[in-house]
Amino acid sequence: MKLEVIILKTTKELNKPLATFPAGIKDYIFNVYYYRLQLVGVIEDPNFLQLHELDKYLTPTSYIDWRFSVHWPAPILDVYGNPIKSEELLQLLYQVSAKTGWPLLTIKSSRKYF
């Protein structure tokens, strides 16, 4: 599988996926987006508009913000916007991270120690 990465030059390009891969689930695709200095992967159905095609209504960042307000933050979101764990998709995120230099979304613990 060849990794093709977009180099961002304008603010509008921030809304485009940095990389796209087959998700390995049905005919879904796995898009990697730039999100607040980190990378987040979103599984999307190519039969519907993808996040980057909805820029008239919302940006990928605003969608991810909304999903993180409903569920906990995670580096991978499924086609319904729910956080999921997938070792295969995580490895694809690491490939994009190595190519771009941007880290994956990290989750900070909200637990406080006394």
N, C-alpha and C positions, 0 to 999 in steps of 0.2 A: 504494500500500500504506500503510495507516494504522498509525502506531506507537502502541501502547497500553502505557503503562508503569505498573507497580505502585509505589506509594510504601510503603516498608517501615516498619511501625510496631511490630512485635513480632519476637522472635527466630524464631518459627515461620515468619513470612513470609520469612525469609532463605532458606528451602528452596524457595520457589516461584520459577518463572522470572520475571524482570523484564519480559521481552517474548517473544512467540512469533511466528514468521514461517513461511511455507512455505519449505522448504529448496531447492526446485527440483530435487530428486532423488526420483524415484518419488513416493510420497505422504508422505515424511518431513517433519518439522517441525524448525525451528531454534529452540531455546530458549536464552535468554541468562540466565545465572545469576551471582549475586554470589558471588565467590570471593576471600576474604582481601583485601578492599579493592580488588578489581579485577573486571573482567568476563571471563567465559569463555562461549563459545557451544558448545552441544552439539547435534548432529543426532540426533533421536530418531524412532523408529518409533511412530506413534500406535496401531498394532495391539497394542502391548505396553505394560506399565506404564512410565511415564516416571519420571525420577529423582525428581521432587517427589512422586510417588505411592508411592515406596518408603521413605518416612520411618520406617516401622516397622522397617526393616532397616538403612538407611544414609541419609546425607544427601548432597546433591549435592557438598558440600565433601569429604566422605570418599571419594566415588567419584572425583572429580577428583584428589585426593591420590594415590589408588591408581593411576590411569592415568598420572599424572606419574612415578610410581615405576617404571612399566614402560617408558614412552616419555618423550621429552623434553617439557617444558612448551610448550604452544602455546595461542594464544587461541581456536582452533577445534578441536573434536574431532568425528570422524565417528561414524556410528551404531555402530561397533565400538569406539569409544574411542581410535582412533588419531589423532594430530595430522594435520591437513590444511591446505592453502593454498587459499583460495577468495576471490578479490577481491570477488565479490558478497556473500558472507556477512560478509566483513570490513567492507564498507560498512554493512551492517545493524548490526554491533557498534558502529561509529562513531556511528551515529544514536542508539543507546541510550546511549552514553557522553556524547554532547552533551546528551541529555535529562536524564540522572541526575547528571552531573558526575563519575562514577567512570571511571577510566582502564581501558583494555584491559589484559589480562595482558601484562606486559613480561618479556622473557627476559633475565636478566643473564648476561653472559658469564662463564664459569668459567675463561677463559684468563687466566693471570697473566703479567705483564710484569716483567722484571728489569732 
